[in-house]
């Protein structure tokens, strides 16, 4: 994390852009919901790789990428982050096209606090009393939400944990935002190509078979996927895990509004009780963080004195 104020401000802006885009993402996936989750995931991976390769070409960034590829440590981190983000992508796509947007929103509401917990346990970031209280309140919120679902909220927790650990890996990985995303998708590309090829051969997919709009939307998934991830990775390298935790409630808030007003999903009383716990926890955490980092008032220094009286300006 940079101590440069300008870098920190840029990190916050990148974070806002990323989370706002992710909050609106269900609208995009609903447009291609005739495809299966694995087909959409495969196209996300392939077209993200193509999109990032194009950016690297335009920026002349291939030399730096090859240098990173010579590091076995960087490649291991890229493989790990690739697995984590692919898991998160698949679960999220499946949830959206299966009309579980409310549950995804709950999971991503938990993620900011999971970021704080991961930062404390692994990066040794110090937890303050209000942060501990916020995490405990959020955990309590799982109970009424699980009652409202009639099952354990495994999807919410899986989305939460996969993305929290992805944020951790991207923060400490040696590759930057663009190079890191290229390496992640490159690791995943062989499997994605195999799945796409099989669906084309068996004519069980929608790509090229369900109209031009569907095909264009699947190709555009590369840009739609890559840009928020690039913004997120750029943010993660500039701000603390705690700051990411504050910013991250933007995405689930937008997704929750989308699930209620754009694609009306049933929201039970117990759901609202569970969300209330999360909202209280986030309000506590955000308020404490804002108060802790507010600019301190600078007390003007007392002018030099002559014979006990302030010295007049010359």
Rosetta blueprint (number, residue, H / E / L):
1 X L
2 X L
3 X L
4 X L
5 X H
6 X H
7 X H
8 X H
9 X H
10 X H
11 X H
12 X H
13 X H
14 X H
15 X H
16 X H
17 X H
18 X H
19 X H
20 X H
21 X H
22 X H
23 X H
24 X H
25 X H
26 X H
27 X H
28 X H
29 X H
30 X H
31 X H
32 X L
33 X L
34 X L
35 X L
36 X L
37 X H
38 X H
39 X H
40 X H
41 X H
42 X H
43 X H
44 X H
45 X H
46 X H
47 X H
48 X H
49 X H
50 X H
51 X H
52 X H
53 X H
54 X H
55 X H
56 X H
57 X H
58 X H
59 X H
60 X L
61 X L
62 X H
63 X H
64 X H
65 X H
66 X H
67 X H
68 X H
69 X H
70 X L
71 X L
72 X H
73 X H
74 X H
75 X H
76 X H
77 X H
78 X H
79 X H
80 X H
81 X H
82 X H
83 X H
84 X H
85 X H
86 X H
87 X H
88 X H
89 X H
90 X H
91 X H
92 X H
93 X H
94 X H
95 X H
96 X H
97 X H
98 X L
99 X L
100 X L
101 X H
102 X H
103 X H
104 X H
105 X H
106 X H
107 X H
108 X H
109 X H
110 X H
111 X H
112 X H
113 X H
114 X H
115 X H
116 X H
117 X H
118 X H
119 X H
120 X H
121 X H
122 X L
123 X L
124 X L
125 X L
126 X L
127 X L
128 X L
129 X H
130 X H
131 X H
132 X H
133 X H
134 X H
135 X H
136 X H
137 X H
138 X H
139 X H
140 X H
141 X H
142 X H
143 X H
144 X H
145 X H
146 X H
147 X H
148 X H
149 X H
150 X L
151 X L
152 X L
153 X L
154 X H
155 X H
156 X H
157 X H
158 X H
159 X H
160 X H
161 X H
162 X H
163 X H
164 X H
165 X H
166 X H
167 X H
168 X H
169 X H
170 X H
171 X H
172 X H
173 X L
174 X L
175 X L
176 X L
177 X H
178 X H
179 X H
180 X H
181 X H
182 X H
183 X H
184 X H
185 X H
186 X H
187 X H
188 X H
189 X H
190 X H
191 X H
192 X H
193 X H
194 X H
195 X H
196 X H
197 X H
198 X H
199 X H
200 X H
201 X H
202 X H
203 X L
204 X L
205 X L
206 X L
207 X L
208 X L
209 X L
210 X L
211 X L
212 X H
213 X H
214 X H
215 X H
216 X H
217 X H
218 X H
219 X H
220 X H
221 X H
222 X H
223 X H
224 X H
225 X H
226 X H
227 X H
228 X H
229 X H
230 X H
231 X H
232 X H
233 X H
234 X H
235 X H
236 X H
237 X L
238 X L
239 X L
240 X L
241 X H
242 X H
243 X H
244 X H
245 X H
246 X H
247 X H
248 X L
249 X H
250 X H
251 X H
252 X H
253 X H
254 X H
255 X H
256 X H
257 X H
258 X H
259 X H
260 X H
261 X H
262 X H
263 X L
264 X L
265 X L
266 X L
267 X L
268 X L
269 X H
270 X H
271 X H
272 X H
273 X H
274 X H
275 X H
276 X H
277 X H
278 X H
279 X H
280 X H
281 X H
282 X H
283 X H
284 X H
285 X H
286 X H
287 X H
288 X H
289 X H
290 X H
291 X H
292 X H
293 X L
294 X L
295 X L
296 X L
297 X L
298 X L
299 X L
300 X L
301 X L
302 X L
303 X L
304 X L
305 X E
306 X E
307 X L
308 X L
309 X E
310 X E
311 X L
312 X L
313 X L
314 X L
